[in-house]
């Protein structure tokens, strides 16, 4: 049944129900670029069994005894380099994406946002939507490529909340959209716009996706395949715009073998063989964050220039670009079909 405005009898007690909610979700962020908040954030993030699949009896002593006593200071410094007056870039952009979708989808839908780790939390935002009368909710993890460590853990967290509720909302989940024509078109449109604005022509465009342990691929996680398909479709769509494209994986953590080739390794390879002009994009991220703004835009530039490169550009994610918002509106409306007619 599509959404219908309630028409209660005059003597009926007030009831808040019958509305439709959309909850857009991204990974998460600390509350501040300081050691304490970063430590709390990392403790939640790295305790998720979907993120670190080592048995807790072996992992938690390492996490509590070593990592949470050494990594927060370094991570806080990295966050401080990208923090804005409005706060964490990832949180600010995700909020603005939700606000833009509220404007585009109209009053028939209530749109809000959440972080999987940190605040605002998924349980709190589901409760907020239900308190406002939303008994049908589209959960929209903004991860184009599916992974157990991203999309699945968002669904897990939402399910934990529903499990504790007597009156549950009906829930839909936005599918991965790694090969959706709307997504590929948006990437090609926005990356072309950014490349056209550069004062140089890149010899190569790196398409850098967040890394995952190689073991996840061997266990059946489709993430690597989704990334490769996104890259292939994007290259076909942008055929001829850049002489060469290379797919890489960033953000390695720990001693395990991760998906390859690594972004930092490829940057070195390109500089070593004489590449002077390089651009890098991160099509697996729906919004700029620490991994794109600090790891790629700052560290990547420093590495490339120190190793002989001359021109470097880190291209923005879709964020709140016209192309990005058009794409998000398209896929959200599609998934709301049957609940509401636009």
N, C-alpha and C positions, 0 to 999 in steps of 0.2 A: 504494500500500500504506500503510495506517495504521501508526502507530508501534507497534512490538512490542519488548518487553524482550528483550535478548540472552540467549541460553542457549548459552554456548560449551562445547565439550568440555573436560574437566578438564585435558588436556595442551595446550590452545590458548594461545598467547601472549596477554597482555592486549591488548585492542583497544578503543579509544574511538571508537565510531561508532554510528549508528542513532538518535541523539537529534535533537530538533527545537529550533531556536533562533528567537527573535524579537528583532530589533534595532530599537528605536525610535530615530528620528533627528530632531534638530532643527537649526536653522541653525548656531549656534555662538556662542562668547563668548571674550573674552580670559581669560587665567589670573588676572589681577588688574587692578584699576582704576587702572593706572599707565601712563605713556607708553610704556615699552618693550614690555610685553605687548600693549598695544593696537596698537602699530605692527606687531608681528608678525602679529597677528590680521587687521588691515586689509590687510596685504600679501598674505596668503593669500586672503582674501575677494575683494579687488578685482582680483586677478590671474586669477580664474576667468573664462574666456572666455564662459561662460554668463551670468555676472553683468554683465560689461561687454563688449559685443560690438564695441567699437572695435578695429580691427586692432592687435595688440600693438606693432608698430613705431611706431605713433603714440601708443598709450596708455601704454606703460611709461615713457617719459621724463616724461610728465605725472605718473604715479603716483609714480615714484621721486624726481623732482626737486621736485615741489610738494606733492602731497597727503600723502605720508608724512612730510613735514617740517612740516606745518602742522596737519593734522586730528587726529593722535593726542592732543595735549595737550587739545584741546577735548573729544574723545570720552572721554578718561580722566576728565575732570571730570564728564561726564554719567554715566558708569558709577559713579563714586564716590557719586553721589546715590541710587543704587538698590541698591548692593552690600549684602549681608547678612553676618551672622557666619558663615553656612554657605558663602558664596561668591556667585557669579553667580546671580541669580534664575532665569534660563533653565536653567542647568545643574542647579540644585537641584531645580526643579520637574520637569524631564525625568527626572532620576534617580528621584524619588519616584513618578512615573507608571510607570516601569519596575518599580519595587519592588512597587507595587500590582498591576500586571498579573501579576507572578510569583506573588503570593499568590492571585490570582483564577484563573489558568490552571492552577496546580498543578505537581506535580513532573514531569509528562510533557513539559513545555516549559521551556526555559531562556531567560529574558528578560534582556536587557541593553540598554544605551543608548549612544548616540554623538552627537557633534557633527560636522556637515559641515565646519566650520572650527574649528580649535582641538582641544582634548582633552576626552574620549577620542576618538580618530579612528576613522573607519569601518573602515579596514584593520586596525587593531589589534584592534578589537572582533570583526570577522569571524574573525580568527585565534584570538582567545580562545574564541569559540563552537566553532570547529572543533577546537581543542585539547581541548575538553571533550566531544567526540564528536558535535557537531551537524553532520550532513552534509545537513540540510535547514534552510534559514533563510528566515524571512519578514522581508524588509526593509520597515520601516514608517516612511516619511517622514511626520512629523506636520504635513503641510500640507494642509488641507482642499481648497483650490483649487490646481489644477495650474498650474505655471509652469515654463518651461525653466530659469529661474534658481533654482528651489528643488527640486522633485521630481526633475527630470531630472539635476541635478548630483549629487544623492545617488546615483542609479543609476550615473552615470558613475564616481563614486569607488569604488563597490562593484565595478564591472566592472574597473576598473584593478587592484584587488586580486586578483580572480579570474583575471585574465589572467596574473598572475605565479605562479599556483599550479599544481602538478602535479595535486593532488587537489582539485578544486573542489567546493564545496557546491552542491547544487541550490537555486536562488534563486527566491523569489516576491517580488513588490513590491505593497505595499498601494496600491490605486488611490486617486485623489482621491475625497473623500467629501463634496464641497460640497453635494450635493443628497440625501444619504442621509437617510432619515427618522429614523434614530437620532441623527444629528448635529443635524438641525434641531430635533428634540424636545429634545435636551440643551441646545442654546442657549436655546430658548424657556423651558424649565424653570428654568435657572440665572439667566438675565437677569430673569425674572419674580421669582424669589426675591430678587435684589439690588434690583430696583426697589421691591419691597414693603418692603424694610428702610430705604429712604431716608426722611429727614424732610421731603421735599418731592416734589411731582409734577412731573416734567419736562414742559416744553412740547414738546420735540423730543428724539428719540434719534438721535444720529449713529451710523451703522454705518461705522466707519473701517477700511479695508483698506490693507495696505501698497501703496504706489505702484509702478508700473513705467513705463518709457518708453513713450510712445504708439506708438513704432515696433514694439514687440513685438506689440501687437495687430494692427497692419497686416501683420506677417509671419506671422500665423497662430497666435500663442500664445493658448490659450483662457482665460487667467487672468481677464481682464476679464469675460468672459461667465460664468465660474464665480462670481465675486464678485457679479455682479448677480443670478444665480439664487439664490444663498444668501440675499441680502438680500430678494428677493421672497418666497421661501418662508418666511423667518423672520417677515416682516411679516404674511403670511397667518396664520401660526400664532399670532402675538401680537396679532391684530386687536383694536383697541380699547384695548389696554393703555396706549399712549402716543398723544397726538393726532397727532403727525407723526413721520415717519422720513426721514432723508436719508442717502444713500450717498456716502461721500467716500473719498479716497485720500491717504495721508500719506507722509512721509519722502522728499520730492523731493531729488534729488542731481544737481548739474551743470546746465548751461544747456539741455539738450534738453527738448522738450515731453514732459510726463508725463501719465498718465491724470488726468482731471479729473471733478468738482471737487476741489480740494485741501482737505484737512481744515482747515488753518489759515485758508484763505480763507473757508470756510463758517462757521467760528467767528466771524470778523469780521462776515460778513453777518448772522448771526443776532443778534449783539449790536447791530449798527447798526439793525436793524429793530425792536428793542425786546424781544427774547427775554430773559427774566430767569432762567429755570430750564432748564438744559441737562444732559443726560447723554450719555455717549459710550461705545460698546462697540467691541471689536475682534474680530469673529467670524472673521477670517482667521488669528488667532494661537491656537495650541493651548496656549500657556503665556505668562504675563507675562514681559516682557523689557524691554530698554532702550526700545524703541519705544512700549510701552504705559505703562511706569512713569515714564519721564522725559519723553518727547515728548508723550504725551497727558495723563497725570495731573498732571504738574508744569507743563510749558510751556503745555498747553492750558488749565489752570485759570487760570494767571497772565494769559494773553491774554484769556480771556473776562471775567475780573473787571476787568482794566484798561480794557476797552472797554465796560463798563457792565453786564455780567452780574452776577447776585447769587448764584445757587445753581448749583453745578457738581458733577458726579459722574463719575468715570472708573470704569466697571464692570470687574471682574476678568475675565480669560479663564477658560476651563473649568478649567484647572489640574488640581488633584486633588479637585475638587468631586465629590460623589456622582453628579451628572448626567454630568460629564465622564468619570469612570471607568467608569460603566455603559456609556456610548457606546463608549469605547475597547475595553472587553471584548467588546462585541457585534461590532464590526467585525473585531477580531483573530480571534475564534473563527470568524467566517464565512470569513476568508481562509485559516485553517488547516484548514478542512474537507477531508477526504480524506487528510490527513496524520495527523490524530488525531481521535478521537471524544471529545467532552466529555459 
